[in-house]
Amino acid sequence: MNNTEIQQIALKEIQDKLDILTTKINKLQKNKLESQIIDNADFLQLMNISNSTAKNWRNKGIIPYSQIENKFYYKIVDIQKLLDNNYHL
């Protein structure tokens, strides 16, 4: 093998390792995102909507939520799905 072939093999090995690491990082970020929640106040601010709009969305089943007493919580991943499902070009 000449020097160029050895370098190409080394670069391929590095690329393969980077691909593996990228996959692992993306999986960790997805898991972290799925576990994050925000409360209703943050949801209202994030979506720039009123409390009554959020209530309507909950009642219509537009956005999934959790309720503990009078406090509402939303998963970030559900908000992302809502935006993705309503995205228009």
C-alpha positions in Angstrom: 0.0 0.0 0.0 1.2 3.5 -0.7 0.9 6.5 1.5 -2.3 7.8 -0.3 -4.1 4.6 0.2 -3.2 4.5 3.9 -4.4 8.0 4.3 -7.7 7.2 2.6 -8.3 4.2 4.9 -7.5 6.4 7.9 -9.9 9.1 6.8 -12.6 6.5 6.2 -12.1 5.1 9.7 -12.4 8.6 11.1 -15.5 9.3 9.1 -17.1 6.1 10.4 -16.3 7.0 14.0 -17.7 10.5 13.5 -20.9 9.0 12.0 -21.3 6.7 15.1 -20.7 9.6 17.4 -23.2 11.8 15.5 -25.9 9.1 15.8 -25.3 8.8 19.5 -25.4 12.5 20.1 -28.6 12.9 18.1 -30.2 10.0 20.1 -29.2 11.7 23.4 -30.6 15.0 22.3 -33.9 13.4 21.2 -34.2 11.6 24.5 -33.5 14.9 26.4 -36.0 16.8 24.3 -38.7 14.2 24.9 -38.3 14.4 28.6 -38.6 18.2 28.8 -41.8 19.9 29.9 -43.0 23.4 30.3 -45.9 24.9 32.2 -48.8 26.8 30.8 -47.3 30.2 31.3 -44.2 29.2 29.3 -46.4 27.6 26.7 -48.5 30.8 26.3 -45.3 32.9 25.9 -43.7 30.4 23.5 -46.7 30.2 21.2 -47.6 33.8 21.7 -51.3 32.9 22.5 -53.8 33.8 25.1 -54.9 31.6 28.0 -58.3 31.1 26.3 -56.6 29.9 23.1 -54.6 27.4 25.0 -57.7 26.2 26.8 -59.5 25.8 23.5 -56.6 23.8 22.1 -56.7 21.5 25.1 -60.5 21.1 24.9 -60.3 20.3 21.2 -57.4 17.9 21.6 -55.1 19.9 19.5 -52.3 19.8 22.1 -51.7 17.0 24.6 -51.2 18.1 28.2 -50.9 17.0 31.8 -52.9 18.6 34.6 -52.0 18.6 38.3 -54.7 20.5 40.2 -55.0 23.8 38.3 -51.6 23.7 36.7 -51.1 22.6 33.1 -47.9 21.1 31.6 -46.9 20.3 28.0 -44.1 18.2 26.6 -41.8 20.0 24.3 -41.9 17.1 21.8 -45.8 17.5 21.6 -45.4 21.2 20.9 -42.9 20.3 18.1 -45.4 17.8 16.7 -48.1 20.4 16.7 -46.0 22.8 14.8 -44.8 20.1 12.4 -48.3 18.8 11.7 -49.5 22.4 10.9 -46.6 23.5 8.8 -47.4 24.8 5.4 -45.2 25.9 2.6 
